[in-house]
Amino acid sequence: MDQETNIVACSDTAALHMVCGKIASGKSSLTARLAAAPRRVLLSEDKWIACLYPDEIHTLSDYMNRTARIRTLLTDHIVSLLTAGTSVVLDFPFNTVGARTWGASLYRAAGCEHRLHYLEVSDEICKSRLKARNLSGEHPFQTSEEQFDQITSYFVPPAHGEGFNLITYDETGKVRY
């Protein structure tokens, strides 16, 4: 069994899986693999926003407002799933200290295990993937290079002092440490 398979199927107890990485770093691909394990539920921020707020996200402020509503709505539900023994994989960007504080509040309230999966991918690779993703039309949102730069300016890599069980991946998706 390789290192990634061990991480994907690492526990029989409930765990909260969070992802951190820039736009187009591979968060959704990783969360899909993580959620494929038994007794895991995937919740995707992009899908919730696209369904609940179609054509309402035009600025970073619009996004922040809508995602705050979704997080408020889902907090008790996520904690309930975790306390019931179901692992939760959140395809939400835990890219700031504030977002990670919300994630920590979830696993602490549930008293469960957690993992923060950090995709350490360069801006150049993310922009190349973003261009391909935009051309494919398969993602619910189109993000320009300028928007990437604006959003990435708020990105804060996780620090070991934040207290997360951190798993770091390289640009190929392989576990670095």
C-alpha positions in Angstrom: 0.0 0.0 0.0 1.5 3.4 -1.0 1.8 6.4 1.2 -1.3 8.2 -0.3 -3.5 5.2 0.0 -2.6 4.9 3.7 -3.6 8.5 4.2 -6.9 8.2 2.2 -8.0 5.1 4.1 -6.2 5.7 7.4 -8.9 5.4 10.1 -12.0 3.7 11.1 -13.0 6.6 13.4 -14.6 9.8 12.2 -12.3 12.4 11.0 -12.6 15.9 9.5 -10.6 16.3 6.3 -9.8 19.9 5.3 -7.8 21.1 2.3 -5.5 24.1 1.8 -4.1 25.2 -1.5 -4.3 27.9 -4.1 -6.9 28.0 -6.9 -6.3 25.1 -9.2 -3.8 23.4 -6.9 -5.8 20.2 -6.9 -8.1 20.5 -3.9 -11.2 19.1 -5.6 -9.3 16.2 -7.1 -7.8 15.3 -3.7 -11.1 15.7 -1.9 -12.8 13.4 -4.4 -10.1 10.7 -3.7 -10.4 11.2 0.0 -14.2 10.9 -0.1 -14.1 7.7 -2.0 -13.3 5.8 1.3 -16.2 4.2 3.1 -18.2 6.2 5.6 -17.0 9.6 4.2 -19.2 12.4 3.1 -17.9 15.1 0.7 -19.2 18.7 1.0 -18.1 21.0 -1.8 -18.2 24.8 -1.3 -18.2 25.4 -5.1 -21.3 23.2 -5.6 -23.2 24.9 -2.7 -22.4 28.4 -4.0 -23.2 27.5 -7.6 -26.6 26.0 -6.6 -27.6 28.5 -3.9 -26.2 31.7 -5.4 -26.1 31.4 -9.2 -24.8 34.5 -10.9 -24.3 36.3 -7.6 -20.6 36.0 -7.2 -19.0 39.0 -9.0 -16.5 40.2 -6.4 -14.4 38.9 -3.6 -16.8 40.5 -1.2 -19.8 38.6 -2.8 -17.8 35.4 -2.3 -17.0 36.1 1.3 -20.6 37.0 2.2 -22.0 33.8 0.5 -19.4 31.4 1.9 -20.0 32.9 5.4 -23.7 32.0 5.1 -22.9 28.5 3.9 -20.5 27.9 6.8 -23.0 29.1 9.3 -25.6 26.8 7.8 -23.4 23.8 7.7 -21.5 24.1 11.0 -24.0 22.1 13.2 -24.7 19.6 10.4 -20.9 18.9 10.0 -20.5 18.4 13.7 -23.5 16.1 13.8 -22.1 14.0 11.0 -18.8 13.7 12.8 -20.3 12.9 16.2 -22.4 10.2 14.5 -19.2 8.5 13.3 -19.2 9.7 9.7 -16.0 11.3 8.4 -16.4 14.6 6.5 -14.3 15.8 3.6 -14.6 19.5 3.1 -13.8 20.8 -0.3 -13.6 24.3 1.1 -10.4 26.4 0.9 -8.8 26.5 4.3 -6.4 29.1 2.9 -6.4 31.7 5.7 -6.0 31.5 9.4 -9.7 32.5 9.8 -10.9 29.7 7.6 -8.7 27.2 9.6 -10.1 28.6 12.8 -13.6 27.6 11.6 -12.2 24.1 10.7 -10.6 23.7 14.1 -13.9 24.7 15.8 -15.6 21.8 13.9 -13.3 19.0 14.9 -13.1 20.3 18.5 -16.9 20.5 18.8 -17.1 16.9 17.6 -14.2 15.7 19.5 -12.8 13.8 16.5 -9.6 13.4 14.5 -8.7 15.8 11.8 -6.3 16.3 8.9 -5.3 19.4 7.1 -4.2 18.4 3.6 -2.0 21.2 2.2 -1.3 21.2 -1.6 2.0 23.1 -2.0 1.9 24.1 -5.6 3.5 27.1 -7.3 1.6 30.0 -8.8 2.9 29.1 -12.3 1.5 25.6 -12.1 -1.8 26.7 -10.6 -2.2 29.4 -13.4 -1.5 26.8 -16.1 -4.1 24.4 -14.6 -6.5 27.3 -14.2 -6.2 28.2 -17.8 -6.9 24.6 -18.8 -9.8 24.4 -16.3 -11.4 27.6 -17.7 -11.0 26.3 -21.3 -12.7 23.0 -20.4 -15.8 24.7 -19.0 -16.3 21.9 -16.5 -15.8 24.0 -13.4 -18.8 26.0 -12.2 -16.7 29.2 -12.0 -14.3 30.9 -14.4 -11.4 32.6 -12.7 -9.1 35.0 -14.5 -5.4 35.3 -13.9 -6.0 38.7 -12.3 -8.6 37.2 -10.0 -6.2 34.4 -9.2 -3.6 37.0 -8.2 -6.1 39.0 -6.1 -7.4 35.9 -4.2 -3.9 34.4 -3.8 -2.7 37.7 -2.1 -4.8 36.5 0.9 -3.4 33.0 0.9 -1.6 32.1 4.1 0.2 28.7 4.2 -0.5 26.6 7.3 2.0 26.9 10.1 2.9 23.9 12.3 2.1 26.2 15.3 -1.6 26.2 14.3 -1.9 22.7 15.8 -3.3 20.8 12.8 -2.4 17.3 11.8 -0.8 18.5 8.6 -0.2 16.4 5.4 1.7 18.3 2.7 1.6 17.3 -1.0 3.7 18.5 -3.9 2.5 19.6 -7.3 2.2 16.0 -8.5 -0.2 15.1 -5.6 2.4 13.0 -3.8 2.8 13.3 -0.1 5.8 15.4 0.7 5.5 15.1 4.5 
